[in-house]
Amino acid sequence: MHGHPHTPVKRGRNLHSHMWIMGLVGIAAGLVLLIYVPKLTLVSKSLLLFAGFHVVGGIVVLSSLYVTTLRGLVRRWTKAGDRAEQGEAFDFGWGPGWMNGLAIAALVSLAAAVAIEVALPGLWPAAFLLVMAAAVFLAGNFVMSSFRRPDHVVLPMVDLVRGDQDLVLDAGCGAGRTSIALARGLRAGRIVAVDRFDAGYIDDGGRKLLARNLRLAGLTDRVTIEAADLTALPFPEGRFDGAVSTHVYDHLGDRKEQGLREVVRVLKPGGRFLMAVWVPGWTMFTVANVLSFFLTSKASWRAMAERAGFKVVDEGAFNHAWFVLLEKPIAAEA
Ligand SMILES: C[S@@+](CC[C@H](N)C(=O)[O-])C[C@H]1O[C@@H](n2cnc3c(N)ncnc32)[C@H](O)[C@@H]1O
């Protein structure tokens, strides 16, 4: 690696030595908070108890209000802010309610820990575990909020495109985040964006937002929208030069392999499929907790893809996800 000729480059340990100091100070401060603060008698126990239960109660009431009535208002309010700041912005339909569940879980865990520590100090190990859980929830919330950013990069740079005129399938396009990113790398190529448009976690299932986002991106002429199920694609064999899909095939339950088989069918021989999914690991543990253990592993994805008729060309880690580049072998044509 070479630095810019006029830029002095600090090398080795010096560059990050302050991080060690910050880390050690953080660990010490955290331990003081965890071990010493609950023992403080200066702070009235009843005051802590009052605070703990009221924080839990307040969160429960606000969350319920939000889910039942306030959701639309909050969305309108945050959208109004977006528009004022950025002019016409893309909207991929991730409502704030779906993305802040982990922050709410963190607050509830913390409040419950306070309440336990004061009311039932003998159960301090439970309070300790709740504080740990709160830390994990908070980390997960940071990961989830990065997904909400409209400038979140959704596709890794891989060898997917065959020519300037490719026709590429976006399988499970949602409100169009992937289609828009893909169009930027496709030159004059075209995209068919397919989805069932019934996901509860995307506002309006994404259909209207997709049309609006494509219009804002100036892509209406290059992207065709098609409502269909990925396990029974309404296209003839060998229709597409390539395909992409981000965060979709892990939603197909026990029909994942069938979904992959369908992509093999509609690809031309030699055509490639770039798929990104969440797989078990530390990042996903923060996001989905024990549920992350039930995510399909990389090894199972590879095995399924191979059974479906693909060969694995490339794979890697990307923005908390795992991506794999699959190819329909030319021999499969015969
Ligand atoms: C998490 S979203 C991802 C959307 C988009 N690819 C992105 O990264 O922003 C998953 C999408 O997959 C779609 N989907 C899930 N199962 C499907 C199926 N069987 N057929 C078609 N679409 C499906 C959902 O409707 C949803 O839009």
The ligand as an ORCA input file, in Angstrom:
! r2SCAN-3c Opt
* xyz 0 1
  C     -36.259     -7.123      3.549
  S     -37.112     -6.758      2.061
  C     -35.766     -6.383      0.988
  C     -36.151     -5.411     -0.101
  C     -34.992     -4.960     -0.982
  N     -34.365     -6.063     -1.675
  C     -33.964     -4.197     -0.178
  O     -32.872     -4.737      0.103
  O     -34.240     -3.056      0.211
  C     -37.672     -8.347      1.518
  C     -38.592     -8.263      0.315
  O     -38.810     -9.586     -0.163
  C     -40.154     -9.703     -0.580
  N     -40.555    -11.122     -0.568
  C     -40.461    -11.992      0.465
  N     -40.915    -13.198      0.091
  C     -41.290    -13.095     -1.211
  C     -41.826    -14.002     -2.168
  N     -42.077    -15.282     -1.869
  N     -42.083    -13.557     -3.425
  C     -41.828    -12.259     -3.760
  N     -41.309    -11.354     -2.904
  C     -41.050    -11.769     -1.636
  C     -40.917     -8.866      0.433
  O     -42.186     -8.488     -0.079
  C     -39.972     -7.691      0.618
  O     -40.237     -6.664     -0.269
*
